[in-house]
Amino acid sequence: MKTIKLTLLWRAVFSALLLTLIAACDSDDDDAVDPEPVAATSIVRIINAIPDAPSLTLTVNDENFGSAAFGQVSGGFTSATGGTETMSIVYQSTDGETINFLENLTVPTGEGREVYILLTGTFATPISSLIDNPLATTALGVQFGSSVNNGQAVDVYLTNADTSLETAVPAATLNFDGLSSQAEFASGTDYRIRITTVGSTDVLYDSGTISLQSSGNQIFLLVDYFGPGDSPFRVVSIASGVASSLQGEALPAAIRVANFVTNTPSVDFYFNDTNDLPEFPGITFGEYTDYLNLDAGARSINVTPNGEKTNFIFEQNVTLVAGESRTLLLAGDPASEDGVLGIVVPDNDRPISTELLLRFLHGSAESGAIDFYVLETGETVDDETPDIEGATLLTNINVPVAIGTYDLIATPTGETTVLAGPTRLSVDVGIYTIILTESENGGAPFTFAVREESLD
């Protein structure tokens, strides 16, 4: 009985509250204010597809809104105001000065837009164009574009992974700076992009199996390619302000060896076991091998003295990435306490118009930690700050410089006594690898092994 009485009591209380709320709502009807409409926000970013450009930065009223290296997308400028906004693109010189690249670009804002300023052409003759799509959408809109200026028109196919091109219809046909209209596709994980010359089924590029996102805007952009193999371009996927390569793309990986192992006349380089012939036999001290193109993936590296298959002096597991080249630097003495050490470093074969790249590698086990200087004519270590401080064995750091003539010097860290150099280097457009090394038998004299990299 107590339970029944309590239930009836709560019903009475609830009914009274409900009547009170209804009355309150009725009394407020005449004074009700409609909520302010929420302005649709837009976002503007840049896509840097200029093959010889440095990192480029989006600015609005002298405020930076993110930078984009080649093949990448910047951070975004957001606005809830309709109309247009005046924007500029800047870059940093090698001495840190901000330099205007493109000024007074008129860009639409507001109204729920996702806008990309697509930068193509060359650094000397840049081209800017707009990709302007609705920002909020429940469907998936896919577009294709090309920034590759090689005079070649292409057909782009987006199909299921196992569809034959003999029966497929191109999703787009593109020339340089071409941009397709947006088309709706269903999301999925079993798609594939293949690119051919117009009217042909001979494949120039194969993405492998890819995924399409569930909704929003997804752009597949052809960009210049600087990696191993003979592909004229590769494709990046751009979605929600992020550019990414396609992980299954049919591009080779590449590796080479730079041998600075002391007290060993030459070495053999193997992948996986040593039962077969070495990939690189008899690499002498100070020698670079040619690049070896191979399928991407995990590999085991084994190095032995020349002709001694069972005497491993260096072992390492590496993952080689499609479309990228690597250099294995070997240094040290097999008979020393630390033995032979090595590092696999990525190679950059893309020249940049505004700067030259000096890639410094520390390859001397006996020199200890050093400071590295890149000095202009007339400068001395007494007056200048090191470009690299405290570099130890296998340090790998890039130093951008302007065209000119320089002296390369290494000193023990924190000292001004010259350990290696000065080595005079005149640099033009390109990339230079500089390895601090020692004598073939170990120890002094310490020198720089300088190599101008081929950009073919």
N, C-alpha and C positions, 0 to 999 in steps of 0.2 A: 504493500500500500504506500510506503514511503516513496518508492520509485515512481509510482503513478503520479503522486502529488507534485514531486519535483519536476517531472516532465511537463505537467500542465502549467506550472509556474513559469518555466523557461519559455513556453509557447506564448504566454501572455506578455512577457518582457519583450520578446522578439517582435511581436505584432505592434507593440507601442513604439519601439524604435523605428520600425519600418514606416509607420504613419508619420513619424516626426521627420524622417529623411525625405519622404515624398512631399510633405508640406514645405520643407525648406527649399527643395528643388523648384516647386511651383512658384515660390515667392521670389526666386532669383531669375526667373525667365526673362523678365523685362530688362535686367541689368547685365545679362550674359555677354561676354566679349569673345569673339572668335579668336582662336590662337593665331599668332603671327605665322605666315607661311615661311617654311624653311627654304632658304635659297639653295639651289642646286650647286654643289661645289664642283669645280673643275681642277684638273691637275695638268701641268705642263712639264715635260722633261725633254732632254736632248738625247739623240742617238748619234754617237760618233762613229761614222762609217767612212771617214777619210783615211785612206791607207797609210799616209805619211804624216799624220797629225800627231801632236802630243796629246796629253790629257786636256780636255776642254771643259770649261766651267760655265754654267748658266748663271747670269746675273740679272737682277731686276732692281733698279734704283741703287746700283752699286752694292747690293747685298747678294752674296753667293747662295745658290740653291743646289749645289752638288756638282760633281765633276764626272766625266766619263772618259775612260781610256778607249782606245780603238776597239770597236766591236761591243761596246758596253753602253749602258744607259745611266744617265745622271739621276740624282735626287730630283724632287719635284717642287715646283712653285704651285701653291694651291690658292684658289680664289673663289669666293662666292658672289663676286660682282660680275655682271654681264658686260659685254662690250669687248674691248681689246686691251692689251697691255704691251708696253714697249720693253723689249728684252734685248740683251746683248750676250755675246759669247767671248770669253777671254781665256788666256792661257798664261802659264808661268815660264819666264825665260830661265836659262840655266843659272843665272845669278839671283833668282827670286823675284824679279820684277814682273808685275802684272801688265800684260799687253792685250790691247783690244784686238780681237780677231774678226768678229762680225758685230756691227752695231745697229741699233734702232730697228730691230725686227718686230713687226707688228703681228701679235699672236692673239687669236680669239680666246676669251676666258668666260667662265660662268656657264650656266645652262647645262650642268652635268656633263662636261666634255672630258675626254682623255685625249690630250694633244701631245704628239711627239714632234719636235723639230728635228727632222732627219737631215744630217750633214753628210754630203757626199762630195765627189770630185777629188781634187787634190788640195794640199795646203795652200799652194799658190793661187789656185782658181777654185775656191770652194763653192758649193751649191747648197742652198737651204730650201727645204720644202716641208710642208706640214702633213702629218697624218692625224686626222681629226675624227674621232668616233665618240658615240655616246659612252659615258662612264659607267652608268648603272644599267645592267641588262641581265636578264635571266637566260638568254640564249648565248651560244658560242659563235662569235664572229671571227672568221679566219681571213687573213690577208697575206699576200705575197709581195715582196719588193726586191729590187736589185740595186746594189750600189757598185757593181763591178763594171768598170769601164774598159772592156776588152773588145768592144765592137761586135759581140756575139749575142744574138737573140736566142732565148731558150724557152722550152716548154717545161712547165712545172706540173708534176703529177702528185696528187695526194690521194692515196688509195689504201685499201686494206693491204696488209703486208704481203699476202700471197697473190695479189691480183697481177695478171699478165698485162704488160703495157700494150700488147697487141690489140687488146680489147678496151683499153682505158681511154678516157678523154682527159686532156690536160685541164687542170684547175685554173691555170693562168699561162699566158705567154708574155714574157718580159724582155724589154730592152734595158739598157743602162738607165738608171733612175726611174725605171718603171715601177708602178704600184698598182696592184689589182684592186678591184672593188671588194668589199667585204662580202663573204658568203657564209651562210650558216652550215655548221657541221655538227653531228652528234659527237659527244665526248666518247672517249674510248682509249684503249691501250694497245690496239693492234693496227696502227696506221704506219704508213711509210711514205717518205718523200723521195721521188726520183726526178732528176733533171736531165733533159736531153737537148740536143740542138733541135731547132724548130722542124717538125715534120719527121723526126727520126726517133727510133726506139733505142739508139745507142746511148747508154747511160754515162753521163759525165759526173754525176754525183748521186750517191745513195745514202740516205740517212740511217738505214737500218730501221728496226721497229721503234716507233715513237708513240707517245701519248698525247692526246688532246685534252685540255682542261675542260671542266664541266660547264663553265660559262665565262662571260666577259670577252675581252679582245685578245687575240693571239696573232702575232705577226711573225712570219718566217722570212728572214732577210738574208739575201745572198751578199756575202762580204768577201773581200780579197783574202786569199789564203797564202800563208808564208811558211807552211810546214813541209814535211817530207812528202815525196810523191809528186805527181804531175797534175793534180787537180787545180783548175784555175780559180776555184772559189770553195767556200764552205757555207753552211747555213747556220744562223743563230735563231733561236726562238726568243721572242720578246713578249712577256706577259706580266701585267701588274708592275711594270717598271723594272723588271729583272730580265737581263739577257743571259742566255745559257747556250752552250754548244749542245749538239745532239749526241748523246753518249754512244749510240750504236753506229755512228757514221762510218762508212767504209773508207777510212783514210789510214795509211800506215803510220806506225811509230818509227822512230829512228834513234840510234845510239852510236856514239863513237868513243874512243878511249884516248886520253892524254896520259902518257906514261912518264912519271917522274920518280920512279922507284930507284933508289940508289943501291950501289954495290950488287947489281944484278944486270948482266949484259943485255938481256931482253926477256920479255914475258909473253906468255900465251893467254888468250882470253877465250873463255868458254861460256856458253849458256847451258844451264842444267848440268848434266854429268860430263865427264871428260873421256868417255869411251869413243866418241867421234872426233873428227878433226876439229881444231879450234876455229872459231869464227874469225879471230884475228891472231895469226901466229907471228912470233918473233918481233914483238913491238919493242923497239930500242928506246933507250933513255932520251927523253925530250921529244919523242915522236907523237904526232896525232894520227890516228887511223882515219880512213874515210868513214862516212856515216853508213851504217847498215840499216836498211829498211826492213821492217818485219811487222807481224801482226801485234796489235796492242794486247796488253794483259800482263799477268804476273810472270816473272822470270827469276831464275836463280843464276847469279853471276859467280864464276869461279876463275881465278887467276893463278897461274903457276909459272915458275921459271921456264924458259923455253925448253921444250922437250921433256919436262918432268911432270907427267900427267898426275901423279899421286901426291905431289908436293904442293899443297894449297897454301898460297901466301896471302890470299884475300878471297873472302866469300861474302856475298850479300844478296838478299832478295829485293827485287825492285818491281815496281808496277809501271809499265810503259803506256803512255796515253796516246790515243789515236790523234794524229794531226800535230804532234809535238816532237821535237828533237831534244836529245839529252846528251851531255858529255859526262863520262866517268873520269874523274881526276884521281890518279893513283900516286901516292907519295909515301915516303918513309923507307926504312931499311928493314928487310926481312929478318936480319939478325939482331935488331935492337929490341929493347923491352916492349915497346909499343908495336913493333912490327910494321906491316904495310897498312895504311889507312886509305880510305877512298870516299868520295862523295859524288853522287849523281846530281848534276845541276841542269836546270832547264836552259835551253838556248833560245835566244831571241833573234830572229832573222829579219825583223821588220825595220827598215830604215826610217828615221824620223827627221823631217826637214829642219826642225828648230834646234836639234841637238845631236851630238854623237854619244855613243855609249861605250864607256870603258868598263869592261867587266873584269874586276880584280879577283884573283883566286890565290890564296896562300898555299903554296905547295912545297914548303921547305920545313922539314922536321927539325933541323938543327938551328934554325935562326931564332926560334922563340917568338914571343909576341912582338909585333912591330906596328909602327905608325906608317901610313902610306900617304905620300904627297903627290899631287899633280900640280906642278908649279909653272906659272907663265914665265917667259924669259925675263931674267933679272931678279926673280924672287928667290929667297933662300928659306931653309927650314927654320932659321933663327927668327924670321919675321912672320911666318905663316902658321895657320892652324892645319893640322893633318886633315886630309879628306876622309881618311878612315883611321880611327884610333883603336889600338889594342887588338889588332887582327891576329888570330891564332891559326894554327894549322887547319886547313880546309875552309877557312872563312871565304865566303862568296858574296861580294857586294858590287853593285853597279854604281858607277860614277858618271853622271851626264856632264858633258863639256860642250863648249862652242867650238866651231872650226878654228884651228890655230895650231901653234907649236908649243909643246909642253916638255918639261923635264920630269921624269918619274923617279922618285926617291923613296927608299925605305930606311927607317931608323929603328933602333930598339925603342919600345914603347916608353914615352916620357923623356926620351933623350934626343939630342940633335946630332949625334955621331952618325954619319952616313954608313949604312950597312949594305945597301945595294943602290946602284945608280951613281950619278944621274944618267938616265937613259933618255935621249932626245927622241921625241915622237911628234911628227907632224900629221894631223888628222884631218880628213875630209869626210864627206858623207859616208857613214858606215858604222860598223860595230867592231870593236877591238877587244880581244881577250889578252889579259896580262897576268901571267903566273909568276909569282915570286918563287924562285927555285934555287938550288945549290949545285955543287959540283957532282959529277956522275958518281964519285966515290964518297959523297956525303960531306957536309960542312962547306966552309968558304972555298972559293969566292961565291957570294950570293949574287944572283943576277935576276933580271926580268926576261922571261920568254914572252915576246910580243907577237901576236898573230892577228892579222887583219882578216876578218871573216868574209867569206864569199857570200854574196847576197843573190846569187843566181837562183 
